[in-house]
Amino acid sequence: MGKVWFVGAGPGAPDLITVRGTRLLAEADAILYTGSLVAETALQWASPECEIADSKSMDLAQVTEWLLDRAARCQTVVRLQTGDPTLYGVVAELARPLDAAGVEVGIVPGVSSAMASAAAAGECLTLPEVTQTVIFTRVSERTKMPEREHFAGLAAHGCTLCIFLSIERIESIAQTLEEAGWAADAPVVVVHKATWPGEELVLRGTIADIAARCREAKVERQALILVSPALGARQHAPRATSKLYDASFPRRFRPARED
């Protein structure tokens, strides 16, 4: 039996996959990638002899069968997934039959679109004494949310929200944010295809107008929604500064200075 690696392809740019990920792609005998989400440019690291298949038309049983079959015949098999495999990546569902068959499984993390979107927009997800909590979430659609994770309850925390897989519900999201206590003029950033060469689009707006801006730009899928009191921090005087580089704050390798 070979080993199956779940590799995070990152958000889109081929050079944002990890060094370990590129090494495994170069060593792979077979690669199954998510063609509807992973940019084909990520496959440039694969060897010419590697078998490459697209899973966009496969169901769970077919993906499982493909991985089991290649693991029986190949030394290194890669399941290449968008972003980070552990986040909305159904690794558990795909790994169970591999575990049952005695196939060794490895996971290589990837850059999440949440981080890529913040970077594309030039924003920070946390800010001293403003928000120190980031919630990764989505809204209910075909995949239902647990009741204890209802979006309105999460939004009421007032911290940074990275909302995945929900751009088609942007109108409902905006309404729920207002109902949860966010101001209508609170800033919102939507990033479509973060880091995809030639396709990335950053939309800025407010809770009141972001849905209209998305419709105007025809952004209907593959977009991440950022809502945070930290948005726009670079354009405003800070409420507080981090203790990380505060001269009066002692650290292990730097004594405090009062001057």
N, C-alpha and C positions, 0 to 999 in steps of 0.2 A: 504494500500500500504506500502511496505517496502521501504528501502533506498538502492540505488545502489552506491557503492563506486568504483571509478577508482583508483586502487592502483598500484604505481610503484614498481615493483619487484626488481629494481636495475639492475646492469649489469650481474649478474649471480650467484655470491656466495650467499648462502642462508642467511648468517649473515650480508649481506649488504642491506637487506630490512630494512626499518625504524621500530622502536619500535611500532609506531602507525599502520604500515602495518601488523606486526605480530599479534597485538591485534585484528585487524579486520578479519584477516584470521582465528584466533581462534574462533571468534564470528560468523563467516559467516555460514548461512544455505545453501548457494549455491555459488560456485566459478566457473567462466569461465576464463580459462587461455589461453594465446597464446602459444600453445604447440610447435610451430616451433621456438620460440625465447626464451621463459622463461624456465629456467632449472627446471626440476620436483622437485629438492631438495627444491625449495621455498615452495612447498606444504606441507612440513613437519610441518608447523605451523597450518595447518587445523585440525579441530576436526574429529574423526572417523565417526561421523554421518553426516558430511557435504557432499552435492552432489557436485561432481567435474566433470567438462566437459572441453574438449579440443576444441578450436575454429579453429584449423589449417585447417580444411576442410570446414569451414562455410564461406558464403558470408555475406555482410553487413546486408541484410534482415534477414538472419537466426540468426545472432548474436543479432540483435535488438529484434527479436521475443523471443529469449531465455531470454534476460534480462527483457523484459516486463512480460513474463509469470512468471518468478521466483519472480519478484518484487510484483506481485499480490498474491503470496502464501507464501513468506518468509519475515522475518523482515530485515535481512541483506544479501545483495547480493554483491559479489566482482567480478569486472572485473579486473583480474590481468594481467598487461601489462609490457613488458620489459622496463628497464631504468626508465625514467620519463614519466608519461602519457601525459604531456603537450607538449612534444617534439616528433614530428613525430608519434603521438599516436592516431590520428583521434578521439579525445575525442568529438569535436564539432559534428561530424557526428553521433556518437552514443548517445550523450546526447539530441539531438534535439527531437527525438521521445519520449524519457523519459520525457522531459520537457512538451511536448504536452499532455502526458498522466497523468500529475500531479505527476510523480514519483520524489521524492527528490533525488538529486545527490550530491555526495561529491567526492573530489579529494585529494589523498594523494601523495605528491611528492616522487620521487625516485632518487637514485644516477644514474646520466647519465653515459653512457659508455665513454663519453668524459673525465670526471673526473677520471673514473676508469682506462682508458687507460693511461692517464698521470701518475697516481699513479703506475700502473703496470710497466711502463717504467722508473720510478724514475725521471720524468721530471716536470718542471713547465710550465704553460701556459702563464704566464706573467713574465716580468723581468724589473726592474727599468731602465728607459731611453732606453730600447731596444724595448719592445712591451708592451702596456697596453690595448690592444684590442684583444678580442677573437671572431672570427666569427664561428658560427655553421651553416653549410651549406651542400649541396649535389649537385650532378650534374644531369642534365636532363636525364631521362630515360623514363620509361612509365609515371611517374609523371613529367610533364613539369615544368621547373623553370620559374618564372616571368621574363620578359625581363630585368627589372631593377636589377635583381639579377643574371645576367649572371656570371658564375664562373670566367671568365677571368677578369672581372671588380673587383670582390671581391679579387681575388688573387693579383691584382696590388697594394692593400693597403700594402702588405708586413708584415702584422701582423700575429698573430697565426690563423691558419685555422684548425678546427676540421671537417673533411669531413665524413659524415655519408652515409650509404646505397649506396656506390659508388665504392666498391673495384673491381667490375667487369670492371670498366672503368679506372683502374689505369694507363694504358699506355697513354690514352688521358689526364688524369689529369696531369701527369708528363710533357707532351708536352705543355699544356696550362700554367703550372707554369713557364716554361722557357720563353714562349712567353710573359708572364706578368712581366718578369724581374728578376725572381729568378735564382740564379746560378745553374749550373748543379750539382755542388758538395754540394748544400745545403742539410742539413740532413732531413730525413723523417723517421717517426716511424709508423709502422702499427701494430696494436694490434688485434689479432684474439681471440674472445671469452674472453674478459677481465674479469678476476676474476673467470671464470668457473673452478671449481676444476678439476685438471688433464687435462684440455683442453686449457688453456691460452697459447698463443704464442706471443712473442714480436719480431718483425722483425725490424732491423735497416738498413738503407741504405741511399742513396742519391737520388735526383730527377733523376739522370741518370741511376741508377741501381735498384731502388726499385721495378719496375714492374717485372724484371727478378727474383728478390729474392722472390716475392710473387708467381710467377709461380712455382719456384723450391720447395717452401714449400706447394704448392697446397692450398693456401689461396684464396678462391673464394667467400666467403660470411661471414656474421657476423664478419666484421672487421671494425675498425675505422682507418682513416688516419690522422696523425698529422703532420702538416708542420708549422714550427715556427722558427724565429730567436732566440728563447729562448732555443731550443733543445741543449743539451750538455752543458748547462751553468755550471753545477757542475764541469766540467773538465777544465774550463777556468777562468782566473782572471776576476773579475767583472769590467764592464765599470763604474758602479756607484752602490752605495748601497742605500737601502731603507731608507727613513727618519723615518720609524716606530720606529727603535731602535737607531737612531743617537743621541748620547749624547748631541750634540750641538743644536739639534732641539727641541724647547719647546713643551710640550704636556700638556693636561689638568691636568694629575696626576703626571707629571714629569717635573720639571723645567730644563732649558738648563744648561749644564755645559761646560765651555770653556777649562777645563783641559784635 
